[in-house]
């Protein structure tokens, strides 16, 4: 009887990784669609075409939408090829930005952060085998809530073009430029939209996995908690318009240390609590 629980531990973590891989991938795909939605909303509001979006914006959106479609279609090979191709593209963009004569002027830390989310998603998709099991494990309610989270992450990009005032600065005094200099909106409104989007998407994602079995759910929350800690740490060093703060809250070296410590501590605490909970729930066997 003592060995019954042992073989299930690794598959439970693999199942949890599969669920988190699906969650991260769909929300990442939604995030890559945001510039396209923002441009479309600007066009709908003003009737004018926005400045041409960079080719990279289209490529990122196409790549992660393709990964999402491949997950739903259960094409594991296509999932991995598309995901790691997207990562290699980010690596190539980073390399060309800091080598040769094409330096963009951005600092290394600012250029490195866009690589972390695709790399995390690709790593999770590689660990999860089969990756489509994440969709199978999620309940119908969970899949619906996850779709709502992805839709929220995409569609809130239209808020600023629809609520802002084209052609004149906001009366609030502090204005943040969006899309092009002639279209501005209060930076407080911009920060509020960004914060509300984060909270709603996170709440929907958590609700999407809340129906899972207790053993898998604990592991999913552990992995998601580590991911949220890392994402929050990234934003401590990103000023607007790349982050939600007006300026960098921590220095680049401190941020790098926190990026390792914060997710590591959350992951360690989750591992400890998961093991303690399951050990306490395990029936005791009286030995004569």
Helices and strands as residue ranges (DSSP letters): H 8-46, H 55-73, H 76-97, H 108-127, H 133-137, H 140-155, H 158-163, E 165-166, E 175-177, E 183-186, H 187-209, H 214-236, H 252-281
